[in-house]
Amino acid sequence: MAHVPQIKIPATYIRGGTSKGVFFRLQDLPETAQVPGKARDALLMRVIGSPDPYGKQIDGMGAATSSTSKTVIISKSSRPDHDVDYLFGQVSIDQPFVDWSGNCGNLSAAVGPFAISGGLVDGSRIPQNGTAVVRVWQANIGKTIIAHVPITNGEVQETGDFELDGVTFPAAEVQLEFMDPAADEDGDGGGAMFPTGNLVDDLEVPGVGTFKATMINAGIPTIFVNAEAIGYTGTELQEAINGDPKALTMFETIRAYGAVRMGLITNVDEAAKRQHTPKVAFVAKPKDYVASSGKPVSAGDVDLLVRALSMGKLHHAMMGTAAVAIGTAAAIPGTLVNLAAGGGERNAVRFGHPSGTLRVGAEASQVNGDWTVTKAIMSRSARVLMEGWVRVPGDAF
């Protein structure tokens, strides 16, 4: 019996923020995978090791969590005033599909460094020492991200003393500006920052109840509810929810019915094939708690508490795109996020998550009665873990 040999594809394995994924230059992919479609999806699933009924992704580069089952494709941008196009694929762990419906804010921190190192940014834009400003077109949602990448001796600086809760070791700081992060006609969610037209809605979820919710398209479509309304305090760590099948079912039900109200799907059955968006999160006023690392977080350290689920599990820290949603909602008086933070006008919040705290800023204003956000700002870090080639069987796509 003849066996098809493996092929090797240039790839880089990178940590960006509290996520990690396999990065490709578009030009390095096999020809059939250079365009969207079944071949590309099949290739990326095989690279990551999905679908895996064992839920471990042992035979691939994934690590069987929403934070590590990720792929990125970067190419030179044909758009004016942009350096590169960035496409993000969230690979399902146990189902045969790649979700292209949203961005990954954490891996966004690695896009600029990867683009510079991969020769995708004009050399005249890279200083010998200082900061390179990389203009990124986020192709999934049609948005601009500005990455400020530290450069030393003409190369990307990866080491440094910037600490990010949820990441074990310090690294160099990469500041990100998410420009005009609310959805529009090019983005996900049908055109409005608040797709229902309200800052707060009564969300009816059969079998769960009816409770207040802020549903927002900013960074990534997100459904915010009050922790106490669903029986939580906002201080929970992963095991409190991920070890509770009833809780996970409840959150997925909330997510599905919220997605319908946001106009992202037409019926709740479609949510199973759209795992990446929307996110669901719960908020609470500040309280003392101990983070997953054992580090104490006091109520005085934060403006509010937020816990968010990604791909059906409580996230170990906070998704970068959800942080953009948090910062945006916090800047708009009257949302559940803003009220949990004490209400009023604010241009930045520090929130507590399972791994510690994170600060995110947003510039919001009201124009003709409608809220707009010009940008959201936060800092992450990124580090190359491995580079070379990833191998897959030649008949895998």
Backbone torsions as a table, in degrees:
resi	resn	phi	psi	omega
1	MET	NA	129.0	-179.7
2	ALA	-78.6	140.5	177.5
3	HIS	-117.5	135.9	179.1
4	VAL	-77.6	127.4	-179.9
5	PRO	-70.7	164.3	175.3
6	GLN	-75.7	152.5	170.8
7	ILE	-111.6	158.0	177.7
8	LYS	-120.7	139.6	-174.4
9	ILE	-125.6	129.0	177.0
10	PRO	-56.4	130.9	-176.1
11	ALA	-155.9	159.6	177.5
12	THR	-133.7	132.5	179.4
13	TYR	-99.5	117.4	-170.6
14	ILE	-130.4	140.4	166.5
15	ARG	-90.7	129.5	172.8
16	GLY	-127.5	118.5	-175.4
17	GLY	58.8	-130.5	179.1
18	THR	-100.2	21.6	176.4
19	SER	-124.4	169.0	168.6
20	LYS	-146.9	152.8	-176.8
21	GLY	-160.2	174.1	179.4
22	VAL	-97.2	121.7	-177.2
23	PHE	-103.9	138.3	178.0
24	PHE	-129.4	146.2	162.3
25	ARG	-83.5	136.1	-178.3
26	LEU	-53.3	-40.7	-176.2
27	GLN	-66.4	-18.5	-178.9
28	ASP	-89.0	-11.9	-179.6
29	LEU	-73.9	151.6	171.9
30	PRO	-54.0	149.3	-172.1
31	GLU	-53.7	-41.8	-177.8
32	THR	-68.5	-20.0	-179.5
33	ALA	-97.9	3.3	178.8
34	GLN	-81.1	-6.0	176.7
35	VAL	-123.8	152.2	178.8
36	PRO	-60.7	146.9	177.2
37	GLY	148.7	-170.1	-173.9
38	LYS	-64.0	-38.4	-178.3
39	ALA	-64.2	-45.2	178.8
40	ARG	-61.4	-47.4	-178.3
41	ASP	-62.3	-41.9	-179.2
42	ALA	-64.5	-40.1	179.0
43	LEU	-62.1	-49.4	-176.7
44	LEU	-65.4	-36.7	176.5
45	MET	-63.4	-40.2	-179.3
46	ARG	-69.8	-36.1	176.5
47	VAL	-60.2	-45.3	-175.9
48	ILE	-79.3	-27.3	-179.7
49	GLY	100.2	35.0	-178.8
50	SER	-123.9	158.0	-4.3
51	PRO	-77.8	142.4	-177.5
52	ASP	-122.1	106.8	-179.6
53	PRO	-63.9	-17.9	177.1
54	TYR	-82.7	-13.3	178.0
55	GLY	69.2	27.5	-176.4
56	LYS	-119.6	-20.2	-176.5
57	GLN	52.9	39.4	-178.9
58	ILE	-62.2	-35.8	-175.7
59	ASP	-96.0	47.8	180.0
60	GLY	-174.7	-177.0	-175.1
61	MET	-84.2	-9.8	180.0
62	GLY	-72.7	164.1	177.9
63	ALA	-124.8	24.9	169.4
64	ALA	61.7	33.3	169.7
65	THR	-135.7	162.3	178.8
66	SER	-63.4	-26.1	-177.5
67	SER	-78.7	-12.6	-172.7
68	THR	-127.5	1.1	179.3
69	SER	-100.8	63.6	-166.3
70	LYS	-135.9	147.8	177.6
71	THR	-136.2	151.3	-178.4
72	VAL	-138.3	138.1	175.5
73	ILE	-121.9	125.8	-177.5
74	ILE	-120.3	140.0	176.4
75	SER	-145.1	160.6	173.2
76	LYS	-61.5	141.9	-175.8
77	SER	-87.6	140.3	173.6
78	SER	-94.1	-2.3	-179.3
79	ARG	-83.9	141.7	177.8
80	PRO	-63.7	145.8	175.9
81	ASP	64.8	22.0	174.8
82	HIS	-131.3	146.7	179.1
83	ASP	-91.2	-45.3	-175.8
84	VAL	-139.6	156.1	170.2
85	ASP	-101.2	137.6	-175.1
86	TYR	-124.9	120.1	179.9
87	LEU	-118.8	128.6	-176.2
88	PHE	-112.8	132.0	176.2
89	GLY	-120.4	115.6	175.5
90	GLN	-88.6	113.4	-175.3
91	VAL	-88.5	125.7	175.8
92	SER	-63.9	142.7	-178.0
93	ILE	-76.8	-46.0	-172.6
94	ASP	-114.6	-1.0	-179.7
95	GLN	-119.7	151.9	-174.8
96	PRO	-84.3	66.5	175.0
97	PHE	-156.6	158.5	173.8
98	VAL	-113.7	128.1	-178.9
99	ASP	-92.9	117.3	-178.9
100	TRP	-105.2	16.6	-168.6
101	SER	-82.1	-6.1	-177.9
102	GLY	-155.3	-179.4	-179.7
103	ASN	-97.5	166.9	166.8
104	CYS	-115.3	110.2	-178.4
105	GLY	-67.1	-34.6	179.2
106	ASN	-66.1	-49.7	179.8
107	LEU	-68.2	-16.3	175.1
108	SER	-57.6	-29.6	-179.7
109	ALA	-67.1	-22.6	-177.9
110	ALA	-93.8	-10.8	-175.6
111	VAL	-65.6	-48.3	179.5
112	GLY	-60.5	-51.3	177.5
113	PRO	-57.5	-43.2	180.0
114	PHE	-64.1	-42.1	-178.2
115	ALA	-64.0	-40.4	178.8
116	ILE	-66.0	-50.0	-177.9
117	SER	-65.1	-28.7	-178.5
118	GLY	-88.0	6.9	176.9
119	GLY	74.3	21.5	-176.9
120	LEU	-95.7	-5.3	178.7
121	VAL	-113.2	132.5	180.0
122	ASP	-52.7	128.6	-177.2
123	GLY	-58.7	-26.2	-180.0
124	SER	-69.0	-14.6	-179.4
125	ARG	-93.6	1.1	-176.1
126	ILE	-111.5	114.7	-179.8
127	PRO	-72.7	160.8	175.2
128	GLN	-67.7	-40.2	175.0
129	ASN	-143.9	140.3	-178.7
130	GLY	132.6	-138.2	-176.5
131	THR	-128.0	127.3	173.3
132	ALA	-91.6	131.8	178.1
133	VAL	-100.1	112.6	-177.4
134	VAL	-106.4	124.6	-177.2
135	ARG	-97.1	111.7	-171.4
136	VAL	-108.8	131.7	171.5
137	TRP	-96.9	114.6	179.9
138	GLN	-83.8	102.1	-168.2
139	ALA	-72.9	-25.8	179.8
140	ASN	-62.8	-40.7	-172.6
141	ILE	-118.2	1.6	176.6
142	GLY	66.4	48.8	-177.2
143	LYS	-133.6	159.2	178.5
144	THR	-100.2	134.4	172.9
145	ILE	-121.5	131.3	176.6
146	ILE	-105.0	118.7	-179.8
147	ALA	-106.3	130.3	178.2
148	HIS	-104.8	103.7	-170.2
149	VAL	-105.4	124.0	179.2
150	PRO	-70.6	137.9	-178.2
151	ILE	-125.1	131.3	175.2
152	THR	-129.9	126.3	-178.8
153	ASN	53.6	39.2	175.2
154	GLY	79.4	2.1	-179.3
155	GLU	-124.7	158.1	178.3
156	VAL	-60.4	130.0	175.6
157	GLN	-91.0	122.5	-178.2
158	GLU	-106.7	-29.6	-179.3
159	THR	-89.3	152.2	-179.2
160	GLY	175.5	-167.9	-176.0
161	ASP	-114.5	15.2	177.7
162	PHE	-76.5	124.7	-178.4
163	GLU	-105.7	136.1	-179.2
164	LEU	-127.7	117.3	-179.8
165	ASP	-60.2	130.2	-174.8
166	GLY	105.0	-11.2	176.7
167	VAL	-119.7	128.8	-170.5
168	THR	-66.1	-43.2	-171.4
169	PHE	-112.5	149.2	176.8
170	PRO	-70.8	161.0	-179.4
171	ALA	-156.6	-174.5	178.1
172	ALA	-77.4	142.8	-179.0
173	GLU	-80.0	134.0	172.8
174	VAL	-119.5	113.5	178.7
175	GLN	-88.0	135.9	-178.8
176	LEU	-118.2	136.8	172.0
177	GLU	-115.8	117.5	176.9
178	PHE	-94.4	104.7	-172.6
179	MET	-81.1	135.4	177.7
180	ASP	43.5	60.9	-168.4
181	PRO	-72.7	-12.5	178.8
182	ALA	-74.2	154.2	-175.9
183	ALA	-69.1	151.0	171.0
184	ASP	-139.7	-163.2	-175.1
185	GLU	-65.1	-19.7	178.0
186	ASP	-89.2	-15.1	-171.4
187	GLY	-102.4	-171.6	-176.1
188	ASP	-85.5	132.9	170.2
189	GLY	115.3	0.9	168.5
190	GLY	87.1	6.2	167.5
191	GLY	119.7	-16.0	-175.4
192	ALA	-123.2	145.3	175.0
193	MET	-62.7	-41.9	175.2
194	PHE	-113.7	93.6	-170.4
195	PRO	-62.5	-23.1	177.5
196	THR	-86.2	-9.4	-176.8
197	GLY	87.6	-0.1	-176.4
198	ASN	-123.5	147.5	173.4
199	LEU	-72.2	-32.9	178.5
200	VAL	-137.6	134.5	177.4
201	ASP	-122.1	159.6	165.7
202	ASP	-89.4	111.7	-178.6
203	LEU	-98.3	117.2	179.3
204	GLU	-94.1	121.8	-178.9
205	VAL	-123.4	105.6	-178.4
206	PRO	-53.4	133.2	179.4
207	GLY	83.4	-9.5	-179.9
208	VAL	-116.9	-50.4	179.6
209	GLY	140.6	-173.7	176.5
210	THR	-118.9	127.3	-177.0
211	PHE	-149.9	166.1	-179.7
212	LYS	-69.9	143.4	178.3
213	ALA	-148.2	140.5	168.3
214	THR	-105.5	119.5	-178.8
215	MET	-113.8	116.5	-169.8
216	ILE	-132.9	142.7	171.9
217	ASN	-106.1	96.7	177.3
218	ALA	-157.8	118.3	-172.6
219	GLY	78.9	-61.3	174.1
220	ILE	-156.9	144.8	178.0
221	PRO	-57.3	127.5	-174.3
222	THR	-139.3	140.7	176.3
223	ILE	-109.1	115.7	178.5
224	PHE	-103.8	133.0	174.2
225	VAL	-129.8	161.1	176.4
226	ASN	-77.1	135.4	-178.6
227	ALA	-56.4	-47.0	-174.6
228	GLU	-65.1	-24.9	-179.2
229	ALA	-69.5	-21.2	179.7
230	ILE	-118.2	18.1	172.0
231	GLY	87.2	21.4	179.8
232	TYR	-121.7	171.0	-179.0
233	THR	-108.9	-17.8	-175.2
234	GLY	92.2	-1.7	179.2
235	THR	-103.0	4.7	-173.8
236	GLU	-64.1	146.3	170.5
237	LEU	-104.2	177.2	-170.9
238	GLN	-55.4	-46.8	-172.7
239	GLU	-63.2	-25.5	-178.7
240	ALA	-65.2	-27.0	-177.4
241	ILE	-112.8	-44.3	-176.9
242	ASN	-68.1	-19.7	176.0
243	GLY	-92.9	9.7	-176.2
244	ASP	-122.2	94.6	-177.6
245	PRO	-55.7	-36.3	179.2
246	LYS	-63.6	-40.8	179.6
247	ALA	-64.9	-43.9	-179.4
248	LEU	-63.1	-38.9	176.9
249	THR	-64.2	-41.3	178.5
250	MET	-61.0	-46.7	-178.6
251	PHE	-64.9	-39.2	178.8
252	GLU	-66.1	-35.3	177.1
253	THR	-66.6	-43.7	175.8
254	ILE	-58.6	-45.6	-178.9
255	ARG	-60.2	-44.4	-177.3
256	ALA	-65.0	-46.4	-178.9
257	TYR	-70.8	-33.3	174.8
258	GLY	-65.8	-38.5	179.0
259	ALA	-61.9	-38.5	177.0
260	VAL	-64.4	-45.3	179.9
261	ARG	-63.2	-30.1	179.9
262	MET	-83.1	-6.4	179.7
263	GLY	79.1	15.9	-179.4
264	LEU	-81.5	-28.6	176.3
265	ILE	-138.6	163.4	-178.2
266	THR	-96.6	-24.3	174.0
267	ASN	-147.3	158.9	-170.5
268	VAL	-63.7	-23.7	-178.9
269	ASP	-64.7	-23.4	-178.1
270	GLU	-73.9	-16.8	-175.9
271	ALA	-61.6	-31.3	-177.2
272	ALA	-63.1	-27.2	179.3
273	LYS	-98.4	8.6	178.9
274	ARG	-134.1	69.3	-172.2
275	GLN	-77.6	-27.3	-173.1
276	HIS	-77.4	-33.7	179.6
277	THR	-136.1	148.5	-6.3
278	PRO	-79.0	168.6	171.5
279	LYS	-90.1	158.8	172.9
280	VAL	-126.1	136.0	-176.4
281	ALA	-142.0	155.1	175.1
282	PHE	-126.2	144.7	-172.1
283	VAL	-122.1	155.6	177.8
284	ALA	-153.5	160.8	174.9
285	LYS	-69.6	160.1	-175.5
286	PRO	-57.6	139.1	175.0
287	LYS	-145.9	157.2	173.3
288	ASP	-72.5	141.8	172.1
289	TYR	-158.6	170.7	177.5
290	VAL	-111.2	123.4	-178.7
291	ALA	-69.4	169.0	-175.7
292	SER	-62.4	-23.1	178.5
293	SER	-81.4	-7.5	-174.8
294	GLY	95.1	-3.7	179.8
295	LYS	-76.8	129.2	178.7
296	PRO	-74.9	139.6	173.6
297	VAL	-118.6	120.3	-178.7
298	SER	-94.5	156.6	179.6
299	ALA	-56.9	-31.6	-179.9
300	GLY	-73.6	-11.1	-179.5
301	ASP	-81.8	-17.7	-169.9
302	VAL	-134.4	161.7	175.4
303	ASP	-91.5	-27.2	178.7
304	LEU	-164.1	171.4	175.9
305	LEU	-112.6	140.4	177.4
306	VAL	-138.5	134.5	171.8
307	ARG	-125.2	134.9	-175.7
308	ALA	-132.6	147.8	177.5
309	LEU	-105.2	142.1	177.0
310	SER	-135.1	130.3	-179.6
311	MET	51.9	39.7	172.9
312	GLY	84.2	5.6	-179.8
313	LYS	-133.5	151.7	174.1
314	LEU	-66.3	129.1	-177.4
315	HIS	-72.3	144.7	-177.0
316	HIS	-71.7	-19.5	177.5
317	ALA	-139.2	-107.7	174.8
318	MET	-151.6	133.3	175.0
319	MET	-63.4	140.8	-179.0
320	GLY	-62.2	-41.1	-179.9
321	THR	-67.8	-36.1	176.6
322	ALA	-66.8	-33.4	175.7
323	ALA	-62.7	-37.7	175.1
324	VAL	-62.4	-43.2	177.4
325	ALA	-62.1	-40.2	178.7
326	ILE	-63.0	-49.8	-179.6
327	GLY	-61.3	-40.3	179.7
328	THR	-66.1	-49.0	-179.1
329	ALA	-64.8	-35.3	179.5
330	ALA	-65.5	-29.1	-177.8
331	ALA	-78.7	-7.9	-175.4
332	ILE	-111.0	107.9	-177.2
333	PRO	-55.5	131.4	175.0
334	GLY	106.6	-16.5	175.3
335	THR	-72.2	162.7	178.8
336	LEU	-63.2	-34.4	178.7
337	VAL	-66.6	-46.4	179.0
338	ASN	-61.5	-43.3	-178.6
339	LEU	-66.7	-38.8	177.6
340	ALA	-63.7	-29.3	179.3
341	ALA	-85.8	3.7	177.2
342	GLY	107.3	-2.2	177.5
343	GLY	77.4	179.6	177.8
344	GLY	82.6	-177.5	-179.4
345	GLU	-88.0	138.4	179.4
346	ARG	-154.8	148.9	179.1
347	ASN	-112.5	5.7	175.9
348	ALA	-162.1	151.2	173.7
349	VAL	-138.5	150.4	168.4
350	ARG	-112.6	121.0	-177.6
351	PHE	-116.6	153.4	176.8
352	GLY	-93.6	134.4	176.6
353	HIS	-129.0	177.6	-174.0
354	PRO	-57.4	-29.2	-177.7
355	SER	-96.1	-6.9	-178.4
356	GLY	149.9	-130.0	-176.8
357	THR	-131.3	161.4	178.3
358	LEU	-150.9	138.1	176.9
359	ARG	-105.2	136.2	176.8
360	VAL	-141.1	138.3	179.9
361	GLY	-113.3	155.9	177.0
362	ALA	-151.7	143.5	177.8
363	GLU	-107.4	109.5	-176.0
364	ALA	-118.2	147.4	175.1
365	SER	-149.8	158.8	-179.7
366	GLN	-106.8	125.4	-179.1
367	VAL	-124.8	118.0	-179.0
368	ASN	53.1	37.9	176.9
369	GLY	86.4	-9.5	-179.5
370	ASP	-106.3	140.7	179.3
371	TRP	-83.5	136.9	173.9
372	THR	-129.3	150.6	176.8
373	VAL	-126.0	120.7	-176.4
374	THR	-77.8	-37.4	175.9
375	LYS	-164.9	157.8	171.7
376	ALA	-121.0	143.6	-173.5
377	ILE	-129.0	135.1	171.8
378	MET	-156.0	162.8	179.4
379	SER	-110.7	139.4	174.9
380	ARG	-134.2	-170.3	172.4
381	SER	-143.3	166.1	-179.4
382	ALA	-149.4	148.8	179.9
383	ARG	-151.5	132.1	174.5
384	VAL	-69.9	128.6	178.4
385	LEU	-96.8	-35.8	-178.6
386	MET	-161.8	144.5	175.4
387	GLU	-141.2	153.4	-177.6
388	GLY	151.6	-114.8	179.8
389	TRP	-134.4	144.1	169.7
390	VAL	-105.0	142.8	-176.8
391	ARG	-112.3	141.3	174.0
392	VAL	-141.3	151.7	174.6
393	PRO	-57.7	140.6	-175.1
394	GLY	-62.0	-20.3	-179.5
395	ASP	-104.4	20.4	-175.3
396	ALA	-82.2	-8.1	-177.6
397	PHE	-148.4	NA	NA
